[in-house]
């Protein structure tokens, strides 16, 4: 069982991935810095959740 992502997180992540897909990596630490640069997210926790979801999407893309 995993944690459920809210609509806010999924919507923000999908917008970022659509605009900056080529910039994101399969590494959480790098994605965390990129999310901070591309989006104005004041909450550290939300930033980390978005970066984790970006990483998950990038890893899923690799497997396909």
mmCIF file of the N, C-alpha and C atoms, coordinates in Angstrom:
data_MODEL
# 
_entry.id   MODEL 
# 
loop_
_atom_site.group_PDB 
_atom_site.id 
_atom_site.type_symbol 
_atom_site.label_atom_id 
_atom_site.label_alt_id 
_atom_site.label_comp_id 
_atom_site.label_asym_id 
_atom_site.label_entity_id 
_atom_site.label_seq_id 
_atom_site.pdbx_PDB_ins_code 
_atom_site.Cartn_x 
_atom_site.Cartn_y 
_atom_site.Cartn_z 
_atom_site.occupancy 
_atom_site.B_iso_or_equiv 
_atom_site.pdbx_formal_charge 
_atom_site.auth_seq_id 
_atom_site.auth_comp_id 
_atom_site.auth_asym_id 
_atom_site.auth_atom_id 
_atom_site.pdbx_PDB_model_num 
ATOM 1   N N  . UNK A 1 1  ? 0.836  -1.181 0.000   1.00 0.00 ? 1  UNK A N  1 
ATOM 2   C CA . UNK A 1 1  ? 0.000  0.000  0.000   1.00 0.00 ? 1  UNK A CA 1 
ATOM 3   C C  . UNK A 1 1  ? 0.878  1.240  0.000   1.00 0.00 ? 1  UNK A C  1 
ATOM 4   N N  . UNK A 1 2  ? 0.514  2.185  -0.844  1.00 0.00 ? 2  UNK A N  1 
ATOM 5   C CA . UNK A 1 2  ? 1.256  3.432  -0.908  1.00 0.00 ? 2  UNK A CA 1 
ATOM 6   C C  . UNK A 1 2  ? 0.406  4.587  -0.429  1.00 0.00 ? 2  UNK A C  1 
ATOM 7   N N  . UNK A 1 3  ? 1.020  5.733  -0.400  1.00 0.00 ? 3  UNK A N  1 
ATOM 8   C CA . UNK A 1 3  ? 0.282  6.924  -0.026  1.00 0.00 ? 3  UNK A CA 1 
ATOM 9   C C  . UNK A 1 3  ? -0.460 7.454  -1.235  1.00 0.00 ? 3  UNK A C  1 
ATOM 10  N N  . UNK A 1 4  ? -1.637 7.993  -1.005  1.00 0.00 ? 4  UNK A N  1 
ATOM 11  C CA . UNK A 1 4  ? -2.457 8.528  -2.072  1.00 0.00 ? 4  UNK A CA 1 
ATOM 12  C C  . UNK A 1 4  ? -2.037 9.970  -2.347  1.00 0.00 ? 4  UNK A C  1 
ATOM 13  N N  . UNK A 1 5  ? -1.831 10.306 -3.602  1.00 0.00 ? 5  UNK A N  1 
ATOM 14  C CA . UNK A 1 5  ? -1.481 11.672 -3.988  1.00 0.00 ? 5  UNK A CA 1 
ATOM 15  C C  . UNK A 1 5  ? -2.762 12.463 -4.220  1.00 0.00 ? 5  UNK A C  1 
ATOM 16  N N  . UNK A 1 6  ? -2.801 13.697 -3.738  1.00 0.00 ? 6  UNK A N  1 
ATOM 17  C CA . UNK A 1 6  ? -3.978 14.540 -3.895  1.00 0.00 ? 6  UNK A CA 1 
ATOM 18  C C  . UNK A 1 6  ? -4.047 15.100 -5.319  1.00 0.00 ? 6  UNK A C  1 
ATOM 19  N N  . UNK A 1 7  ? -5.212 15.654 -5.667  1.00 0.00 ? 7  UNK A N  1 
ATOM 20  C CA . UNK A 1 7  ? -5.375 16.266 -6.980  1.00 0.00 ? 7  UNK A CA 1 
ATOM 21  C C  . UNK A 1 7  ? -4.408 17.426 -7.166  1.00 0.00 ? 7  UNK A C  1 
ATOM 22  N N  . UNK A 1 8  ? -4.168 18.176 -6.098  1.00 0.00 ? 8  UNK A N  1 
ATOM 23  C CA . UNK A 1 8  ? -3.245 19.307 -6.169  1.00 0.00 ? 8  UNK A CA 1 
ATOM 24  C C  . UNK A 1 8  ? -1.860 18.840 -6.593  1.00 0.00 ? 8  UNK A C  1 
ATOM 25  N N  . UNK A 1 9  ? -1.369 17.782 -5.969  1.00 0.00 ? 9  UNK A N  1 
ATOM 26  C CA . UNK A 1 9  ? -0.036 17.268 -6.265  1.00 0.00 ? 9  UNK A CA 1 
ATOM 27  C C  . UNK A 1 9  ? 0.014  16.719 -7.687  1.00 0.00 ? 9  UNK A C  1 
ATOM 28  N N  . UNK A 1 10 ? -0.983 15.943 -8.071  1.00 0.00 ? 10 UNK A N  1 
ATOM 29  C CA . UNK A 1 10 ? -0.991 15.357 -9.420  1.00 0.00 ? 10 UNK A CA 1 
ATOM 30  C C  . UNK A 1 10 ? -1.089 16.434 -10.492 1.00 0.00 ? 10 UNK A C  1 
ATOM 31  N N  . UNK A 1 11 ? -1.941 17.438 -10.260 1.00 0.00 ? 11 UNK A N  1 
ATOM 32  C CA . UNK A 1 11 ? -2.105 18.500 -11.248 1.00 0.00 ? 11 UNK A CA 1 
ATOM 33  C C  . UNK A 1 11 ? -0.814 19.296 -11.404 1.00 0.00 ? 11 UNK A C  1 
ATOM 34  N N  . UNK A 1 12 ? -0.206 19.680 -10.297 1.00 0.00 ? 12 UNK A N  1 
ATOM 35  C CA . UNK A 1 12 ? 1.035  20.457 -10.347 1.00 0.00 ? 12 UNK A CA 1 
ATOM 36  C C  . UNK A 1 12 ? 2.155  19.649 -10.998 1.00 0.00 ? 12 UNK A C  1 
ATOM 37  N N  . UNK A 1 13 ? 2.242  18.383 -10.645 1.00 0.00 ? 13 UNK A N  1 
ATOM 38  C CA . UNK A 1 13 ? 3.289  17.530 -11.196 1.00 0.00 ? 13 UNK A CA 1 
ATOM 39  C C  . UNK A 1 13 ? 3.110  17.338 -12.692 1.00 0.00 ? 13 UNK A C  1 
ATOM 40  N N  . UNK A 1 14 ? 1.891  17.088 -13.126 1.00 0.00 ? 14 UNK A N  1 
ATOM 41  C CA . UNK A 1 14 ? 1.652  16.884 -14.554 1.00 0.00 ? 14 UNK A CA 1 
ATOM 42  C C  . UNK A 1 14 ? 1.962  18.138 -15.368 1.00 0.00 ? 14 UNK A C  1 
ATOM 43  N N  . UNK A 1 15 ? 1.664  19.315 -14.822 1.00 0.00 ? 15 UNK A N  1 
ATOM 44  C CA . UNK A 1 15 ? 2.006  20.561 -15.517 1.00 0.00 ? 15 UNK A CA 1 
ATOM 45  C C  . UNK A 1 15 ? 3.518  20.703 -15.648 1.00 0.00 ? 15 UNK A C  1 
ATOM 46  N N  . UNK A 1 16 ? 4.232  20.432 -14.556 1.00 0.00 ? 16 UNK A N  1 
ATOM 47  C CA . UNK A 1 16 ? 5.689  20.546 -14.592 1.00 0.00 ? 16 UNK A CA 1 
ATOM 48  C C  . UNK A 1 16 ? 6.301  19.543 -15.560 1.00 0.00 ? 16 UNK A C  1 
ATOM 49  N N  . UNK A 1 17 ? 5.813  18.314 -15.532 1.00 0.00 ? 17 UNK A N  1 
ATOM 50  C CA . UNK A 1 17 ? 6.373  17.279 -16.405 1.00 0.00 ? 17 UNK A CA 1 
ATOM 51  C C  . UNK A 1 17 ? 6.075  17.596 -17.868 1.00 0.00 ? 17 UNK A C  1 
ATOM 52  N N  . UNK A 1 18 ? 4.888  18.121 -18.152 1.00 0.00 ? 18 UNK A N  1 
ATOM 53  C CA . UNK A 1 18 ? 4.560  18.485 -19.532 1.00 0.00 ? 18 UNK A CA 1 
ATOM 54  C C  . UNK A 1 18 ? 5.483  19.576 -20.062 1.00 0.00 ? 18 UNK A C  1 
ATOM 55  N N  . UNK A 1 19 ? 5.778  20.564 -19.230 1.00 0.00 ? 19 UNK A N  1 
ATOM 56  C CA . UNK A 1 19 ? 6.618  21.679 -19.662 1.00 0.00 ? 19 UNK A CA 1 
ATOM 57  C C  . UNK A 1 19 ? 8.110  21.350 -19.661 1.00 0.00 ? 19 UNK A C  1 
ATOM 58  N N  . UNK A 1 20 ? 8.572  20.563 -18.684 1.00 0.00 ? 20 UNK A N  1 
ATOM 59  C CA . UNK A 1 20 ? 10.010 20.387 -18.468 1.00 0.00 ? 20 UNK A CA 1 
ATOM 60  C C  . UNK A 1 20 ? 10.434 18.918 -18.447 1.00 0.00 ? 20 UNK A C  1 
ATOM 61  N N  . UNK A 1 21 ? 9.797  18.076 -19.227 1.00 0.00 ? 21 UNK A N  1 
ATOM 62  C CA . UNK A 1 21 ? 10.092 16.633 -19.200 1.00 0.00 ? 21 UNK A CA 1 
ATOM 63  C C  . UNK A 1 21 ? 11.569 16.345 -19.454 1.00 0.00 ? 21 UNK A C  1 
ATOM 64  N N  . UNK A 1 22 ? 12.189 17.065 -20.378 1.00 0.00 ? 22 UNK A N  1 
ATOM 65  C CA . UNK A 1 22 ? 13.582 16.791 -20.732 1.00 0.00 ? 22 UNK A CA 1 
ATOM 66  C C  . UNK A 1 22 ? 14.553 17.167 -19.622 1.00 0.00 ? 22 UNK A C  1 
ATOM 67  N N  . UNK A 1 23 ? 14.136 18.037 -18.694 1.00 0.00 ? 23 UNK A N  1 
ATOM 68  C CA . UNK A 1 23 ? 15.034 18.483 -17.627 1.00 0.00 ? 23 UNK A CA 1 
ATOM 69  C C  . UNK A 1 23 ? 15.048 17.538 -16.421 1.00 0.00 ? 23 UNK A C  1 
ATOM 70  N N  . UNK A 1 24 ? 13.935 16.867 -16.170 1.00 0.00 ? 24 UNK A N  1 
ATOM 71  C CA . UNK A 1 24 ? 13.838 16.025 -14.983 1.00 0.00 ? 24 UNK A CA 1 
ATOM 72  C C  . UNK A 1 24 ? 14.626 14.734 -15.147 1.00 0.00 ? 24 UNK A C  1 
ATOM 73  N N  . UNK A 1 25 ? 15.144 14.235 -14.041 1.00 0.00 ? 25 UNK A N  1 
ATOM 74  C CA . UNK A 1 25 ? 15.963 13.027 -14.015 1.00 0.00 ? 25 UNK A CA 1 
ATOM 75  C C  . UNK A 1 25 ? 15.226 11.916 -13.272 1.00 0.00 ? 25 UNK A C  1 
ATOM 76  N N  . UNK A 1 26 ? 15.915 10.817 -13.047 1.00 0.00 ? 26 UNK A N  1 
ATOM 77  C CA . UNK A 1 26 ? 15.360 9.706  -12.282 1.00 0.00 ? 26 UNK A CA 1 
ATOM 78  C C  . UNK A 1 26 ? 15.883 9.719  -10.847 1.00 0.00 ? 26 UNK A C  1 
ATOM 79  N N  . UNK A 1 27 ? 16.417 10.864 -10.423 1.00 0.00 ? 27 UNK A N  1 
ATOM 80  C CA . UNK A 1 27 ? 17.003 11.018 -9.103  1.00 0.00 ? 27 UNK A CA 1 
ATOM 81  C C  . UNK A 1 27 ? 16.185 12.038 -8.301  1.00 0.00 ? 27 UNK A C  1 
ATOM 82  N N  . UNK A 1 28 ? 15.743 11.654 -7.113  1.00 0.00 ? 28 UNK A N  1 
ATOM 83  C CA . UNK A 1 28 ? 14.905 12.511 -6.286  1.00 0.00 ? 28 UNK A CA 1 
ATOM 84  C C  . UNK A 1 28 ? 15.607 13.809 -5.908  1.00 0.00 ? 28 UNK A C  1 
ATOM 85  N N  . UNK A 1 29 ? 16.861 13.748 -5.510  1.00 0.00 ? 29 UNK A N  1 
ATOM 86  C CA . UNK A 1 29 ? 17.575 14.949 -5.051  1.00 0.00 ? 29 UNK A CA 1 
ATOM 87  C C  . UNK A 1 29 ? 17.690 15.984 -6.168  1.00 0.00 ? 29 UNK A C  1 
ATOM 88  N N  . UNK A 1 30 ? 17.979 15.547 -7.372  1.00 0.00 ? 30 UNK A N  1 
ATOM 89  C CA . UNK A 1 30 ? 18.069 16.474 -8.496  1.00 0.00 ? 30 UNK A CA 1 
ATOM 90  C C  . UNK A 1 30 ? 16.686 17.050 -8.830  1.00 0.00 ? 30 UNK A C  1 
ATOM 91  N N  . UNK A 1 31 ? 15.667 16.201 -8.799  1.00 0.00 ? 31 UNK A N  1 
ATOM 92  C CA . UNK A 1 31 ? 14.314 16.658 -9.103  1.00 0.00 ? 31 UNK A CA 1 
ATOM 93  C C  . UNK A 1 31 ? 13.813 17.649 -8.065  1.00 0.00 ? 31 UNK A C  1 
ATOM 94  N N  . UNK A 1 32 ? 14.230 17.486 -6.821  1.00 0.00 ? 32 UNK A N  1 
ATOM 95  C CA . UNK A 1 32 ? 13.828 18.413 -5.760  1.00 0.00 ? 32 UNK A CA 1 
ATOM 96  C C  . UNK A 1 32 ? 14.333 19.821 -6.079  1.00 0.00 ? 32 UNK A C  1 
ATOM 97  N N  . UNK A 1 33 ? 15.569 19.923 -6.537  1.00 0.00 ? 33 UNK A N  1 
ATOM 98  C CA . UNK A 1 33 ? 16.129 21.227 -6.896  1.00 0.00 ? 33 UNK A CA 1 
ATOM 99  C C  . UNK A 1 33 ? 15.435 21.807 -8.121  1.00 0.00 ? 33 UNK A C  1 
ATOM 100 N N  . UNK A 1 34 ? 15.128 20.940 -9.086  1.00 0.00 ? 34 UNK A N  1 
ATOM 101 C CA . UNK A 1 34 ? 14.463 21.412 -10.301 1.00 0.00 ? 34 UNK A CA 1 
ATOM 102 C C  . UNK A 1 34 ? 13.042 21.887 -10.017 1.00 0.00 ? 34 UNK A C  1 
ATOM 103 N N  . UNK A 1 35 ? 12.327 21.185 -9.149  1.00 0.00 ? 35 UNK A N  1 
ATOM 104 C CA . UNK A 1 35 ? 10.969 21.614 -8.787  1.00 0.00 ? 35 UNK A CA 1 
ATOM 105 C C  . UNK A 1 35 ? 11.024 22.976 -8.102  1.00 0.00 ? 35 UNK A C  1 
ATOM 106 N N  . UNK A 1 36 ? 12.004 23.191 -7.248  1.00 0.00 ? 36 UNK A N  1 
ATOM 107 C CA . UNK A 1 36 ? 12.148 24.494 -6.588  1.00 0.00 ? 36 UNK A CA 1 
ATOM 108 C C  . UNK A 1 36 ? 12.412 25.600 -7.606  1.00 0.00 ? 36 UNK A C  1 
ATOM 109 N N  . UNK A 1 37 ? 13.159 25.276 -8.643  1.00 0.00 ? 37 UNK A N  1 
ATOM 110 C CA . UNK A 1 37 ? 13.492 26.277 -9.647  1.00 0.00 ? 37 UNK A CA 1 
ATOM 111 C C  . UNK A 1 37 ? 12.314 26.571 -10.580 1.00 0.00 ? 37 UNK A C  1 
ATOM 112 N N  . UNK A 1 38 ? 11.563 25.537 -10.970 1.00 0.00 ? 38 UNK A N  1 
ATOM 113 C CA . UNK A 1 38 ? 10.494 25.701 -11.952 1.00 0.00 ? 38 UNK A CA 1 
ATOM 114 C C  . UNK A 1 38 ? 9.169  26.157 -11.347 1.00 0.00 ? 38 UNK A C  1 
ATOM 115 N N  . UNK A 1 39 ? 8.910  25.827 -10.094 1.00 0.00 ? 39 UNK A N  1 
ATOM 116 C CA . UNK A 1 39 ? 7.610  26.135 -9.488  1.00 0.00 ? 39 UNK A CA 1 
ATOM 117 C C  . UNK A 1 39 ? 7.804  26.966 -8.219  1.00 0.00 ? 39 UNK A C  1 
ATOM 118 N N  . UNK A 1 40 ? 6.819  27.776 -7.933  1.00 0.00 ? 40 UNK A N  1 
ATOM 119 C CA . UNK A 1 40 ? 6.855  28.593 -6.728  1.00 0.00 ? 40 UNK A CA 1 
ATOM 120 C C  . UNK A 1 40 ? 6.034  27.888 -5.648  1.00 0.00 ? 40 UNK A C  1 
ATOM 121 N N  . UNK A 1 41 ? 6.656  26.915 -4.997  1.00 0.00 ? 41 UNK A N  1 
ATOM 122 C CA . UNK A 1 41 ? 5.994  26.141 -3.941  1.00 0.00 ? 41 UNK A CA 1 
ATOM 123 C C  . UNK A 1 41 ? 6.643  26.530 -2.619  1.00 0.00 ? 41 UNK A C  1 
ATOM 124 N N  . UNK A 1 42 ? 5.854  27.135 -1.737  1.00 0.00 ? 42 UNK A N  1 
ATOM 125 C CA . UNK A 1 42 ? 6.425  27.644 -0.487  1.00 0.00 ? 42 UNK A CA 1 
ATOM 126 C C  . UNK A 1 42 ? 6.604  26.552 0.563   1.00 0.00 ? 42 UNK A C  1 
ATOM 127 N N  . UNK A 1 43 ? 5.817  25.498 0.481   1.00 0.00 ? 43 UNK A N  1 
ATOM 128 C CA . UNK A 1 43 ? 5.879  24.431 1.470   1.00 0.00 ? 43 UNK A CA 1 
ATOM 129 C C  . UNK A 1 43 ? 6.934  23.397 1.075   1.00 0.00 ? 43 UNK A C  1 
ATOM 130 N N  . UNK A 1 44 ? 7.847  23.123 1.981   1.00 0.00 ? 44 UNK A N  1 
ATOM 131 C CA . UNK A 1 44 ? 8.888  22.135 1.722   1.00 0.00 ? 44 UNK A CA 1 
ATOM 132 C C  . UNK A 1 44 ? 8.301  20.741 1.571   1.00 0.00 ? 44 UNK A C  1 
ATOM 133 N N  . UNK A 1 45 ? 7.303  20.420 2.359   1.00 0.00 ? 45 UNK A N  1 
ATOM 134 C CA . UNK A 1 45 ? 6.697  19.094 2.285   1.00 0.00 ? 45 UNK A CA 1 
ATOM 135 C C  . UNK A 1 45 ? 6.012  18.875 0.935   1.00 0.00 ? 45 UNK A C  1 
ATOM 136 N N  . UNK A 1 46 ? 5.254  19.858 0.470   1.00 0.00 ? 46 UNK A N  1 
ATOM 137 C CA . UNK A 1 46 ? 4.580  19.730 -0.815  1.00 0.00 ? 46 UNK A CA 1 
ATOM 138 C C  . UNK A 1 46 ? 5.616  19.647 -1.945  1.00 0.00 ? 46 UNK A C  1 
ATOM 139 N N  . UNK A 1 47 ? 6.681  20.439 -1.841  1.00 0.00 ? 47 UNK A N  1 
ATOM 140 C CA . UNK A 1 47 ? 7.745  20.377 -2.845  1.00 0.00 ? 47 UNK A CA 1 
ATOM 141 C C  . UNK A 1 47 ? 8.330  18.980 -2.921  1.00 0.00 ? 47 UNK A C  1 
ATOM 142 N N  . UNK A 1 48 ? 8.572  18.366 -1.764  1.00 0.00 ? 48 UNK A N  1 
ATOM 143 C CA . UNK A 1 48 ? 9.147  17.027 -1.740  1.00 0.00 ? 48 UNK A CA 1 
ATOM 144 C C  . UNK A 1 48 ? 8.177  15.981 -2.291  1.00 0.00 ? 48 UNK A C  1 
ATOM 145 N N  . UNK A 1 49 ? 6.893  16.138 -2.018  1.00 0.00 ? 49 UNK A N  1 
ATOM 146 C CA . UNK A 1 49 ? 5.898  15.199 -2.542  1.00 0.00 ? 49 UNK A CA 1 
ATOM 147 C C  . UNK A 1 49 ? 5.839  15.316 -4.056  1.00 0.00 ? 49 UNK A C  1 
ATOM 148 N N  . UNK A 1 50 ? 5.854  16.558 -4.573  1.00 0.00 ? 50 UNK A N  1 
ATOM 149 C CA . UNK A 1 50 ? 5.830  16.767 -6.019  1.00 0.00 ? 50 UNK A CA 1 
ATOM 150 C C  . UNK A 1 50 ? 7.097  16.190 -6.649  1.00 0.00 ? 50 UNK A C  1 
ATOM 151 N N  . UNK A 1 51 ? 8.236  16.438 -6.036  1.00 0.00 ? 51 UNK A N  1 
ATOM 152 C CA . UNK A 1 51 ? 9.496  15.909 -6.574  1.00 0.00 ? 51 UNK A CA 1 
ATOM 153 C C  . UNK A 1 51 ? 9.494  14.384 -6.552  1.00 0.00 ? 51 UNK A C  1 
ATOM 154 N N  . UNK A 1 52 ? 8.945  13.788 -5.519  1.00 0.00 ? 52 UNK A N  1 
ATOM 155 C CA . UNK A 1 52 ? 8.854  12.331 -5.458  1.00 0.00 ? 52 UNK A CA 1 
ATOM 156 C C  . UNK A 1 52 ? 7.953  11.770 -6.527  1.00 0.00 ? 52 UNK A C  1 
ATOM 157 N N  . UNK A 1 53 ? 6.857  12.461 -6.812  1.00 0.00 ? 53 UNK A N  1 
ATOM 158 C CA . UNK A 1 53 ? 5.936  12.001 -7.852  1.00 0.00 ? 53 UNK A CA 1 
ATOM 159 C C  . UNK A 1 53 ? 6.562  12.171 -9.234  1.00 0.00 ? 53 UNK A C  1 
ATOM 160 N N  . UNK A 1 54 ? 7.321  13.266 -9.427  1.00 0.00 ? 54 UNK A N  1 
ATOM 161 C CA . UNK A 1 54 ? 8.054  13.456 -10.681 1.00 0.00 ? 54 UNK A CA 1 
ATOM 162 C C  . UNK A 1 54 ? 9.039  12.306 -10.875 1.00 0.00 ? 54 UNK A C  1 
ATOM 163 N N  . UNK A 1 55 ? 9.760  11.963 -9.822  1.00 0.00 ? 55 UNK A N  1 
ATOM 164 C CA . UNK A 1 55 ? 10.733 10.875 -9.898  1.00 0.00 ? 55 UNK A CA 1 
ATOM 165 C C  . UNK A 1 55 ? 10.048 9.568  -10.236 1.00 0.00 ? 55 UNK A C  1 
ATOM 166 N N  . UNK A 1 56 ? 8.904  9.343  -9.631  1.00 0.00 ? 56 UNK A N  1 
ATOM 167 C CA . UNK A 1 56 ? 8.148  8.110  -9.914  1.00 0.00 ? 56 UNK A CA 1 
ATOM 168 C C  . UNK A 1 56 ? 7.722  8.064  -11.383 1.00 0.00 ? 56 UNK A C  1 
ATOM 169 N N  . UNK A 1 57 ? 7.259  9.189  -11.914 1.00 0.00 ? 57 UNK A N  1 
ATOM 170 C CA . UNK A 1 57 ? 6.845  9.240  -13.315 1.00 0.00 ? 57 UNK A CA 1 
ATOM 171 C C  . UNK A 1 57 ? 8.038  9.037  -14.256 1.00 0.00 ? 57 UNK A C  1 
ATOM 172 N N  . UNK A 1 58 ? 9.172  9.614  -13.909 1.00 0.00 ? 58 UNK A N  1 
ATOM 173 C CA . UNK A 1 58 ? 10.362 9.454  -14.757 1.00 0.00 ? 58 UNK A CA 1 
ATOM 174 C C  . UNK A 1 58 ? 10.859 8.012  -14.749 1.00 0.00 ? 58 UNK A C  1 
ATOM 175 N N  . UNK A 1 59 ? 10.791 7.372  -13.585 1.00 0.00 ? 59 UNK A N  1 
ATOM 176 C CA . UNK A 1 59 ? 11.197 5.962  -13.499 1.00 0.00 ? 59 UNK A CA 1 
ATOM 177 C C  . UNK A 1 59 ? 10.214 5.068  -14.225 1.00 0.00 ? 59 UNK A C  1 
ATOM 178 N N  . UNK A 1 60 ? 8.937  5.395  -14.187 1.00 0.00 ? 60 UNK A N  1 
ATOM 179 C CA . UNK A 1 60 ? 7.924  4.605  -14.903 1.00 0.00 ? 60 UNK A CA 1 
ATOM 180 C C  . UNK A 1 60 ? 8.113  4.752  -16.400 1.00 0.00 ? 60 UNK A C  1 
ATOM 181 N N  . UNK A 1 61 ? 8.496  5.941  -16.840 1.00 0.00 ? 61 UNK A N  1 
ATOM 182 C CA . UNK A 1 61 ? 8.735  6.172  -18.271 1.00 0.00 ? 61 UNK A CA 1 
ATOM 183 C C  . UNK A 1 61 ? 9.921  5.341  -18.758 1.00 0.00 ? 61 UNK A C  1 
ATOM 184 N N  . UNK A 1 62 ? 10.927 5.194  -17.892 1.00 0.00 ? 62 UNK A N  1 
ATOM 185 C CA . UNK A 1 62 ? 12.118 4.414  -18.235 1.00 0.00 ? 62 UNK A CA 1 
ATOM 186 C C  . UNK A 1 62 ? 11.775 2.944  -18.443 1.00 0.00 ? 62 UNK A C  1 
ATOM 187 N N  . UNK A 1 63 ? 10.856 2.413  -17.658 1.00 0.00 ? 63 UNK A N  1 
ATOM 188 C CA . UNK A 1 63 ? 10.514 0.998  -17.713 1.00 0.00 ? 63 UNK A CA 1 
ATOM 189 C C  . UNK A 1 63 ? 9.703  0.637  -18.953 1.00 0.00 ? 63 UNK A C  1 
ATOM 190 N N  . UNK A 1 64 ? 9.069  1.606  -19.558 1.00 0.00 ? 64 UNK A N  1 
ATOM 191 C CA . UNK A 1 64 ? 8.204  1.320  -20.713 1.00 0.00 ? 64 UNK A CA 1 
ATOM 192 C C  . UNK A 1 64 ? 9.001  1.139  -21.966 1.00 0.00 ? 64 UNK A C  1 
# 
